[in-house]
């Protein structure tokens, strides 16, 4: 067996025994010990786990009873029930790298998109979908993508196995049965399925099977949506509820095989359908099994809430490190906490972190105001107001029940609207606190006829669409302000809501989604995050038939395909790109595949202008990282920046002094974090000058000569030497240096305390290998 890292997940909850006079609180911990010295069989690993547990437990029986998971593939460790004192005693042992709680702070980050990705390649042909031809060997048929999420709805046409050959011989996984899911639910498309619930149930008790299947079956919809986006089959004649976004649905790698790892479960509460949680103990068990099963790529649309954890205490980061060591590419969503800076999650350089942007499709819904003004909203709501006539218009802030806090009086929160003031009217609400679809439900329950949902200024022109439970549409911040001004200027304001229709070729596109989390990287500002952006706004994909399109209680509508927005939707676009690269270049490392995707990304929109934010400003690396993905370009990147497991360990030593593996002790003075051979470059706190070294590997065909072009950040001098690199053969490596120095800008102004961006690009006349350069001058 390959060497692997030792992790412990120690699950803690309140307990008492007959012999104890007090209650010992318990909680979920991860105790990380680094690599094994030599190969071990599973029995030896399990015995080692029991031995370590026995060192802090009173008896062999108690030690065995406390064990939840035993990791044995990429991760060697276990999950167990411990008191804080027991966890502390384990963490004090010399072989332990770190001990950290696994407390459920993780959650999911919640068609046309692939055609649009093709437009971003810069070639506008009718068949340019951004994918490879379906019959091509490089289309992913022998590649296995593992999806960590809320499960899968196997009956969806997106997961049919017609025309697929036998599952890859190297596959070692299983199809685990459970509630409404049997081993026969898998096929040659869904070749494996597992579920992980031990840590969740240790915290919340047994799964409530009214709200979730205790099996790989997806009750929520999120997992089915992400799995079909990455690898769904080509299915003609699909649409969202109401016939919106009609056409052919397809994942980015429609021939790839799917392995399902269900790790996310509903949070108990008034409406458990709305939000899921995912525990590190369960996720690490899934990552460990996925590597052992034989997956090539993992798609993880999950991130932590709150302050990001240090790398040594971040379960996904630790799991991703050991997956990368074994050649598995792990792609993560960046989070939906934008546009505030420093909100991006999944921050380790050995994983691909994805931002979200729009595509060129809209669902336009004209609003005709009583003063003659026409405003263009967007909606996929399948309902219309009867009569196509004017309806009274009211602003939510003017129609709330007494006692509603002033700062949320315009947001249509539950039980906030006065029925006598909204009955039979179109109600104008603002986004902000609460769910968008819940605001529509509040309008309906208060007797309102329809909703117009407006953006606050922070969300600008970005308009996510929803299948509301009543007629309604959504508008930009500029447009909702115009509507409110009209309401305030009229004694009897009215509006007509016209039917919505699907349109394409919307310009400009892509535009960065305002919800997409932004850099800089809180854990290590010398690594740029996010890495790339991909379509994540209003994406149509398969859905669980156990979940309504809004997930709201009382919404009993059933759909096979649904439109969702989030970095959860952009993540599988990049996962599919990684699948295509893994298929075309099976010998490439995970770092090489990540490099190819990053260095071939574009910072231009489909019209050739700079990519913009939804608020109308020009976007930059803190928004989109290296840029928008271009899968076909990534297949032939020319040069790649490679990195090894040892490189990442040295990086961790320099970044916060985290020694992730006892077999490689941290040197007294490790190289600075920005010296990691990474495809992007960030320098935090530049004071004077620094010199950075990078090494590129020629992955083109034979000999080549590359020249460099530099775009200097404002107030910063960038000198690359040598300025040309000559390669005699494929696989040859060349190193170069980049000297970065703070200078005086025009008029003697020096850039202090802010990030400035530039780039350096290697080109041989065919390949363009671009790296963003971000500098914060001290």
N, C-alpha and C positions, 0 to 999 in steps of 0.2 A: 504494500500500500504506500502511496506517496506520503511524504512528510506533511504534517498539517499543524495548524495553530491550535493551541489549547485554550478553549473558552469555557467559562462556566456561566450558566444562567441560573440564578438562584432565586426562586420564587417565594415571596413572603406574604403571608396574610395572617390575620388574627387566629390564634388557636389556643386551646386549653386541653389539658389532660386531667384524668381523674386524680393523679398523684400531685398535680401542680396546684399551688395555692394562688397563683397569679397567671396573667395572660402575657405571653411573649408576642409582640408584634412582629410580623414577617412581611417581606417585600421581595420583588423580583430583582435579582442582581446578575450581572455578567462579570465573571472573573476570568481574565485573559492571561494566558501563560506563555504564549509564543509557540515556536515550532517544536515538534518532537525531535529527538536525536535518534534518527533511524526509523525504518518502517516497523509498524506494529499491526498485528491482526486485531480484529474488532474485540475479541475477548480480552486481550491485554489492555486495550483502551478502556473498556468498561470496568475492568478490575482496578485500573488506576483511578477512575472516577469514584468508585466505591471507597477506595482507600483514602482519598482526600476528604470525602464526606465523613468517613468514620473518624478522621482526626478531629472533627469538631462536633460529632454527634455522640450520644451516650451509648449507642448499641448498633450492631450490624442491622437489626430490623429497622431502627429509626433511620439509619443512613439510606437503606434501600427504599423505604417508604417515601422518603423526601425527594427522590430522584424523579424528574419530569422527562428530560430529554438527555440522551447521550449522543454527542456529535462524533462522527467518525470518518468524514470524508475530507472536505476542505477545512472544516473546523473540528478540532478535537476538544471536547469539553462536555459540559452537562448543564441541565437546568434542574434546580433543586430548591426545596423549601428550607430556608434558614432564618434564624433570628439575626438581628443586626450585629449582635456580638459574635455569632458564628461566622458571618460574612467578614467582619473585621479581622477575626483570627485567621481566616484563609488569606485575606489580602496582605497580611503581614508576612506570609511565607516568602522566602527568597525567590521561588520560581514564578510568583505571581507578578504579572505586568501591571494589571489594573483590575479593580473591582468596582462595578458601577451598577446602579439600579436599572431594571427594565420595567418601566412604570406606565406603559400605554400612552406615551406622549406622541406616538406616531399615528398618522391618519392618511387616507388617500387624498391626493391633490386633485381635487376635482375641477370618399366618395369623391367629393370634389377636391378634397385636400391634396390627394396624390396627383391629380391633374395639375393643380396649381404648383406643386413642388416641381413638376416638369417645366412650367413656365419660368421658374426661378433658375433653371439650368441655363437660361439664355437662349433656348432653341424653341421656337413656337410652332411645333408641328402637331398635326391632329392626333398622332399616336404618342406624343411625348408626355407620358404619365409620370415620369420620375422613377418608375420601376423598370426593371429589365423585362424583355419579352417573356411571356409566361412559359414558353417552351424551353427557354434557355437554361442550361445546367446551372448557371449562376443565379437563377431565380429563387434559390433557397430550398429546393426539395429535400436535400440531405442535411439541412441545418435545423437545429432544434432550439426553439426560443422558450424559455421559462418565464411565466408571467406570475409575479407575486401580487395578489390582489384579493378581491372578494369572491373568487370562484368563477364559474362559467355556466352558461346556459347551452348545453351541448346540442339541443335540437335546432338551434339557429342554422339557417342555410349557410351562414358564413363559415361554419365548421364542418361542412360536408367533406367526404373523402373520395368523391368520385374522381377516378383517373389517377389517384396517387398510388405509387408503388408500395411495397412492404415498408414497414417502419425501419429506420436505420438499424443495422445489426449491432451497433455499439450501444444502443439504448438499454439501460439497466433499470429504468423506473417501473412504477406500478400504477394501476388504476384502482384507487382505493374507493370502496363502496361506502354507503351511508344513506342518510335520508334522501329519498327520491333520486338516488344516484347509485348505479350498479357498475361493476366492471365492464358491462356491455355498453355503458354510456360513452366509453372511449371508442376511438376508431383509428384509421390510419392518418387522420388529421390531428385529433386530440389524442396523442399517444400515451399520455400519462396524466394523472390527477391525484393530488394529495390534499389533506387539510390538516391544520395545526391549531389546536384550541386549548391546550393544557394551561398555558400562562394566562390566557383570557379567562378561563373558568376558575383558575386559582384566585383571580381578582374579583370576578363578577358572579361566580357560581355557574351552574349549568346553563348552556345556551337556551334561550327561549325560542323554541322551534316554531312559534308563531311568526317570528320576525327573521329567522335565519334557518337554513338547512344545516344540520350537523353532518356535512358532507362537502365535497367540492362543488356542489351546485350553487349557483349565484342567486341569492335572493335580492341583492341590492341593485345590480345592473352595471356598476362601475367596472368590475372585472371583465364582464362580457364585452363591454365597450372597448376597453384597452386591448384585450386579446384580439378582437376583430380588426382593430386599427393596425396592429402590427402584422397580423398574418391571416386575416380573414380571406376566404375564397372570393373569387369574382362572382357577384350575384346581381344579375340584371333585374330591373323593374322594382327597385325598392324606394321607399320614401319615408319621411318622418310622419307623425300624426298630422292629418289634414292634407297630405300629399305634398308637403314641402320638401325641397332638395331632392327632387326625383332623379333617378338615373341608376347607374350601376355602382354598387358598393364593392369595395375591395380593400384589403389590407395592403401594406407596402410590400410584403413578401408573401404573396398568396399561396405559394407552394411550400413554405416552411411548415415544419411540424410544431405543434403547440403542446407544452407541458404546463399544467395548471397547479399552482401552489396557493391554496386559499389560506390567508393569514389575517384577514381583516373581518371584524365582526361588529354587529350593532352595539352602540353604547346604550345600556338600559336607561330609560327615561320616558318622558311623555310621548315622544315620537322617535322611537329607536330606528325607524327607517331612514331618518335624515342623515345621521352621522355614524361612521364606523371608526373603530380604533384597531390598532395593530401593535402587538407586543413584541419586543425584541427577542424574547425567548422563542416565540413561535417563528419569527422571521428568520432568525439565525438557523433554526432547525430546517427551515425551507431552503435557505441558501446552501446549507451543508448537503442536504439531500439532492438538490438540483445539480450541484457539481458532481456528486457521486452517480447521479442518474445519467449524466452525459450531456447536459444542455451546453449550448455554445454561446448563447446570449441570454441575459436576464433583463426583463423589463419591469421596473419597480416604480410605479406611479404613487409613491408613498414618501412622506417626509415628516420631520419632527416639528412640533409646535414649541413656541418659546425660544429661549436662548439656545443657539446651537451647542451641541456637546463637543468636548475635545475629541480628537480622532480616536484616542485610546478608549474612550467611553461611549463611542457611537457605534451601535450594533451593526447598522448597514455599512458604515465605513470599514469596520473590521471584517465583516463578511465579504465585502467587495474586494478588499486587499487580497484575501486568500483565494477568492475566485479568479482575480486577475493573474495571480501567480500561476494558476493552472490554465490560463489562456481564455477564460470566460470573460466576455465583455458585459459589464453591468451598467445599465442606463437608468438614471433617476430623474424624476421631475424636480424642478427648482423651487416650487411653491407658488402660492397664490396670494402673497401678502404685499404685492406692489401697489402703487408705484413708490412707496417709501424706500429709501436706500438701505443697504445692509440687512435685507430681509431674506436673501436667498438661502436655501438649505441644501443639504447633501454636498458638502464642501471639499471632500478629499480629492486630490488630483488624479487618483487611480480610478475614478468613476466619471462617467459622462453626465453632466448636469444640464438640463434642458429648460430653456425659457419658452414662452408662448407668444405667438403672433397670429395675425389674421390671414385669411385667404381672400380671394377675389369674388366671393359670393355674398349676397345680401338677400334679405327677405323684406322687401320694401312695402310699407303700409302707410298710404297718405292720410294725413289728418287735416281736415278742412275746418279752420276756425271760423267763427261767426263774422269776423271782420274781413274775410276774404283771403287771409293768409293760408298757404298750404305748407305744412311741415311734413317731412318724410320720416316716419318712424320705421321700426323693424319688429316683426313678430312671426312666430310660427304657431300662434294660437288658432285653433281650428274653428273658433266660434265667431259669429257676426252679430252685431246689433240689428234687431229687426227693423225693416222699413227703409234702410239706407237714408235716414233723416237726421236732422240735428238733435242732439241730446244736451241737456244742461251740463255745464262744466263746473267743477268745484275743486279748489286746491285743498289737499288734506289738512294743512295747517289751519284752515278756516272751518274744519268740520270735525274736530276732535272732541272727545268727552272731557268734561272738566277734570283737571288734575294731571292731564298728560304732560310730561316734561317738555318744556319749550324746545329743547335742543333736538328732540325727535318727533315733534308734533307733525312734521311733514312726511313721515316715513311709513305710515300705515302699518304700525306694529299691531300685534294681536290685541283685540279689545280696545283699540284706541279711537275708532271712528264712531261718531254719533249717528245712528240709523236715520233719525229724522232729518239730518243734514246731507246725507249722501244718497238716500233712496231714489233710485231711478236715474242717477246722474253718472257721468264719466268723472272718475276721481283721479286727480293728478298726485302721484306719490313720488318720493325721491328714494333712490337706492341709498344704502348706508348700513345701518344696523338691521340684522335679520335677513332672511332668505327672500329673494326676489319673488318666487312663486307664493310664498306665505303672504306677501303684501296683497297679491291678487285675491287670495283666499279671504283675507280680512275685508277687502272691498265687497266681495260676494256675500259674505256672512252678514255684513252691515246693510245689505240691500242695494249696493251700488250696481249700476248697469255695466260698467266697463272700467278698465284701469289704463292710465297713461303713466308709464314708469320712467322717470327722468334721472339722468346722471347728475351727481354732484360734480363740482369743478374738477376734482382729482381724477375722475374717470373720463373726462373729455368726450371725444367722439366715439369711444368704444361701446358697442351696443351688443351685449349678449342677448340671445333670444330664448324665449321660454314658451312652452305649451301651457299657458295659463288656464285656470279652471273657469274663466269667463272671458268675454271679448276684451281685447287689450293690445297694447303695443308699447314699445320702448323708444326713447329718444335721447339725443346727446344733451350735454349740459347747456350748450348754447341754445338748443331748441326748446328745452324745458323752461329756460329763463324767458324766452319769447312767449311761451304759452302762459306763464304766470303773469307776465306784464299785461297780456291781453285780458286775463281774468280780472286783474286789479283795475283795469281801465273800463270795464263794461259792467252795467247793472244786471245784465242777464247773459253771461257768456255761454256760448254753445260750441259744439264741435260735431263733425261727422267723421266716423272712422270707416275708411274705405277698405275693401278686402286686400289682403297681402298677396304678393306674388314673389317667386324666386327669380333673382337676376344674377348674372355672372359678369365677369370682366369689370368688377368695381375697381376704381382707381382712387388714390394710390393703394397698392398692396404689395407685399405685406406691410402691416402696421403693427408695432409692438403693442401687445395687450397691456392695459394699465394694471390689471390684476397680477401680471407676471412679476414674481419677486426679483429684486434688483441686487446687484453687488454694491459695495465691495464684500469680499469674503471676510466674515467676522472672525473666523478661527485663524485664518492665515491670509492676510491681505496681499502677500507676495504671490498668491495663486489667484488668477482671475476666475471668477464664477459669476454667472453661468458660463457654460462652455459654448453652446450654440442655441439657436432658436429654431422652432418648427411650428407648423400649424396647430393652434390650440383653441381658437375662438370659433364657436358654433360648428362643431365637427359631428357629422352623422356617422353612426356605427351601430352594431348590433346591441341588443338590450335584453335583459331578463324579463320574461313574461310574468314573473312574480312581482315585478316592481312597476308602479305607474310612472309616467314620464316626469311627474313632479316629485314623486316619493311621499307626497303628503297623505296623511290619514284622510280617508273620505274620497280620495281620488282613485276610482276603481277602473280607470281606463287601462287597457292592455295594449302594448306596442311591441313590435319586433325590432324596430330601429328607432333610435332617439338621438336628439341633438344635445351635445354637452360642450361646456367650455372649461378650460383649466390647463395647467401644465401637465395634469394627468393625461390629457389628450395629445399634447405635443411630445411627451416622452416616448410613446410607442412609435411615432413617426421616425424618431432617431434609432430606436431599437430595430425597426425594420431595415433601416439603412445599414446598421451593423450586421444584420443577418445577410444582406446582399454581399457585403464585403467579406464576411466569413466564408460565404459560399464560393466567391471568386478567388479568395486568397486564404485557403485554410491554414497555411503555415504562418500567417501573420500573428504577432502577439496582440493582446488587447490594447496595449499602448499604441501600436502601429495603426490599428483600426481607428482608435480615438483620434490620433493625429490626422489621418486621412480625412475624416469627417470635419475636423476643425479647420485645417489649412485650406480646404477647398470651399468653405462657406463663403457666402457673399454678403456684403454690407449694403448692397443696392436693392431697391425694390424692382418689381418686374418691368417697370417703365424706364429703368436706368438711373433714377434719382436716388438720393440717400434714403435709407430706411428711416421712418419717422415713428415717434411715439404717438399714442392716440390723442394726446393733448396738443398736437401740432408742432412740437419741437423735434429737432433732429435727434434720433436715437444714437447710442454709443455702446462701447464694450460693456459698460455696467448693466446695460439693458439686454444685449443679445450675445455677449461674449465674443466669439470669433465671427458670428454672423448667422445667416439663414442657411440651412443644410441644402446641399446639391448632390444627391446620391450618385448620379452618373459621373460627375466630376470626381467624387471620392473614390470611385473604383480605380481610377488611374491618377493618383495624386502626384506622381513624380518622385517626391522625397517624403520621408516620414521621420518624425522625432520619436525614437524608441526609448523605453525605460524598463528597468528590471525591478524585481521584488527588493533587491538590495538597495537600489536607488531610492525606492519609496521609504525604506526603513531609515536611510540616512536623512531623507527629507523630514520624516517625523521626529528624528532626533533634534533637528534644527528648529522645527516648528513646535515650540512649547516643551521641548525636551522629552518627548514621548518615546521611550524605548519599547517598541512593539514586539521585539523578539530578543530573548536572552542570548540566542546563539550569535547575534551580531550586536555586541555592546556599542553604545553610542561613543564616538570618539570625543576627546576633550573639547575640540573645536570642530564640529561638523560643518560642511559647506553651507552657506546661507540658503534658505528655502528657495530663493529665486534661481539658484544654480541647478535645480532639478531640470532634467532635459525634457521640458514641457513645450507643447506647441504654441502656447501663448506666453507672454512675459509681463509680469507686474512687479514694479519696484515701489515699495512703501517706505516713505520717509527718506527720500533721496537727499543726501547732504554732501555736496561736493560731487564726486563721481564714483561709479561702480563699473566693474567689467564683468560681464556675464559670458559664460561659454555655453555653446550649444553644439550638438552633433546630429547630423542628418544622414539617413541611409537612402541610397539610390534604389528605388523600387520600380523605376522605369525599365524600358527595354534597352539594355546595353549601355554604351557610352553616352555621356551627356556633359554639357557645360552650362552652368547656371550663373547668372549675374544677379546682384542684389539691388533693390531700390528701397529707399527709406523715406517714410513720411514722419518727420520729427514732430513730437508733441510740442505745443507752444511753450517756449521758455526752456526747452531741453535739447541738448545736442546729442545726436546718436551717430556713432561711427562704427561701421561693421568692417572687420578685416579677417581674412582677405575679402575682396569685393566680388570675387568669382570663385567658383568651385568646379573642378573638372573630375569627372568620374569615368573610369575605364570599363566598368562592368556593373551589372546588377548586383546589389547587395553590398557594394563598397560604401564605406563610411567616411565622412569628412567633417572636421570640426571648424568652427569659426568663433570669433569673439565679438562682443557688442559692448562698446564703451558708451555709457550713458552719463551725461553731465548736466547739472543745472546751470543755465546761462541767463543772461539778461535778455528779455524780449524787446520788442519795439519800444522806443522811448525810455529804455532803461527799466521797464517794469519787470519784476521777477515774480514767477508763479509760485506762490506759497500757499500751503494748506488746502490745495484742491487737486483733484485728479485731472490729468491732461492725457490725451490719447493720441497715438500715432500708430505706425506699423512698420514692419520690414518684410519684404517679399522677394523670394527667390524665383527666377523664371528662366527657362531654357528656350523660350519662344513657343512652346507647346503647353507646358505645365506652369501654373501660377500657384506658388506655395506661400500663402500669406499668414503672418502671425501678428495679432494685435499687440501693441505695446502701451501699457498704462502706467503712469508714473504719478506718485504723490510726492511733491517736493516738501521736504521738512520745513 
